[in-house]
């Protein structure tokens, strides 16, 4: 079986040094020596190719945590995202979340099978959002934003996110992103959280800023949101 060395070599063969320099600026909390420089579409393509190759030990790669390179983590995210069995996928996700150390890997972890198992997913989200790990909390909020603002929406989810107390920039940014999206999709249910100043000042104002930049929110609503800035 082709193991981790083969997988790492496949990643290195896709290196784009100019893109590596760009990536270093986007993810400042990652040691630059851990960034190879591979574009996302290339890594997604590689994830599918490796998963389809029966001679590659994908399971061994998934179990070899923590990874050293950022791109190994990205590839890991894409492999999980493509897993079609919910039970396997959520176990892999739960394990991998412990090792995510940047916003990009967190946001690229988007398991497609989750949309078919929302009731079961909520149990995990409830656990993840209470974690003491920055990117586990960010991921949980992201899942509520992606899967529970449309047909499966409940106002209790807005309360759940508003009650998250976390000082990390990347969590607070996700909270503001969540509420911006909620304003676009569920304005009448969401605006009260700003009117009543439920969020901390920074997140409150960031939500308004992002809402004013959104093309999904009407001009009259934006005019009103401006009046709510603290």
WOCORRA-V536768 format. One record per pair of residues at least 4 apart in sequence whose ideal C-beta (glycine too) atoms are under 8 Angstrom apart, sorted by the first residue. I is the first residue (numbers start at 1). GAP is how many residues later the second one is. Records with the same first field share a line. If there is no record, write none. Layout:
BEGIN
I->GAP + GAP
END
This chain:
BEGIN
1->54 + 55 + 56 + 59
2->4 + 5 + 51 + 53 + 54 + 55
3->4 + 54 + 57 + 58
4->4 + 53 + 56 + 57 + 60
5->4
6->4 + 50
7->4 + 43 + 49 + 54 + 65 + 68
8->4 + 61 + 64
9->4
10->4 + 36 + 40
11->4 + 25 + 27 + 32 + 35 + 58 + 60 + 61 + 64
12->24
14->24 + 25 + 28 + 29 + 32
15->5 + 21 + 22 + 23
16->4 + 21 + 22 + 23
17->4 + 20
18->4 + 19
19->4 + 18 + 19 + 20
20->4 + 15 + 16 + 17
21->4 + 16
22->4 + 15
23->4 + 12 + 14 + 47
24->4 + 6 + 8 + 11
26->78
27->8 + 43 + 75 + 76 + 77
29->72 + 73
30->4 + 5 + 40 + 71 + 72
31->4
34->34 + 35 + 36
35->34 + 35 + 36
36->33 + 34 + 35
37->34
38->4 + 5 + 33 + 36
39->4
40->4 + 34 + 68
41->4
42->4
43->4 + 28 + 31 + 32 + 35
44->4 + 34
45->4
46->4 + 29 + 32
47->4 + 28 + 31 + 32 + 34 + 35
48->4 + 34
49->4
50->6 + 8 + 11 + 25 + 29
51->5 + 7 + 28 + 31
56->5
57->4
58->4 + 21
59->4
60->4
61->14 + 15 + 18
62->14 + 17 + 18 + 30
65->30 + 31 + 33 + 34
66->33
67->5 + 6 + 9 + 32
68->4
69->4
70->4 + 32 + 34 + 35
71->4
72->4
73->4 + 26 + 27 + 28 + 29 + 32
74->4 + 30 + 31 + 34
75->4
76->4 + 20 + 29
77->4 + 19 + 28 + 31 + 32 + 33
78->4 + 30
79->4
80->9 + 12 + 13 + 16 + 29 + 31
81->27 + 28 + 29 + 30 + 31
82->30
83->5 + 6 + 9 + 28 + 30
84->5 + 28 + 29
85->4 + 28
86->4 + 27 + 28 + 30 + 31 + 34
87->4
88->4
89->4 + 22 + 24 + 25
90->4 + 21 + 24 + 27 + 30 + 31 + 34
91->4
92->4
93->4 + 16 + 18 + 31
94->30
96->4 + 13
97->12 + 31 + 34 + 36 + 38 + 39 + 42
98->35 + 38
100->5 + 6 + 9 + 33 + 35 + 36 + 39
101->4 + 34
102->4 + 33
103->4 + 32 + 35 + 67 + 70
104->4
105->4 + 30
106->29 + 32 + 33 + 36 + 64
107->31 + 35
109->30
110->36
113->4
114->4 + 7 + 29 + 33
115->32
117->4
118->4 + 29 + 30 + 34
119->4
120->4
121->4 + 22 + 26
122->4 + 26
123->4
124->4
125->4 + 15 + 18 + 19
126->4
127->4
128->8 + 9 + 11 + 12 + 15
129->8 + 11 + 12 + 15 + 31 + 32 + 35
131->5 + 6 + 9
133->4
134->4 + 32 + 34 + 36 + 37
135->4 + 35
136->4
137->4 + 27 + 29 + 34 + 37
138->4 + 32 + 33 + 36
139->4
140->4
141->4 + 20 + 23 + 30 + 33 + 34 + 37
142->4 + 32 + 36
143->4 + 5
144->4 + 5 + 13 + 16 + 17 + 34
145->4 + 29 + 32 + 33 + 36 + 37
147->5
148->4 + 5 + 6 + 9
149->4 + 8 + 32 + 33 + 36 + 37
150->35
153->4 + 32 + 33 + 36
155->4 + 34
156->4
157->4
158->4 + 21 + 24 + 28 + 31 + 32 + 35
159->4
160->4
161->14 + 17 + 18
162->13 + 17 + 31 + 36 + 37
164->7 + 11
166->5 + 6 + 9
167->4 + 5
168->4
169->4
170->4
171->4
172->4 + 28 + 30 + 31 + 34
173->4 + 33
174->4
175->4 + 24 + 28 + 32
176->4 + 23 + 27 + 30 + 31 + 34
177->4 + 33
178->4
179->4 + 11 + 14 + 15 + 20 + 24 + 28
180->4 + 27 + 30 + 31 + 34
181->4
182->4 + 7 + 8
183->4 + 7 + 8 + 24 + 28 + 31 + 34 + 38 + 42
184->27 + 30 + 32 + 33
185->31
186->4
187->4 + 30 + 34
190->4
191->4 + 30 + 33 + 34
192->4
193->5 + 6
194->4 + 5 + 10 + 13 + 14 + 31 + 34
195->33
197->7 + 33
199->4 + 5 + 8
200->4
201->4 + 29
202->4
203->4
204->4 + 24 + 25 + 26
205->4 + 24 + 25
206->4
207->4
208->4 + 17 + 18 + 20 + 21
209->4
210->4
211->6 + 11 + 14
212->5 + 10 + 13 + 14
217->4 + 5 + 8
218->4
219->4
220->4
221->4
222->4
223->4
224->4
225->4
END
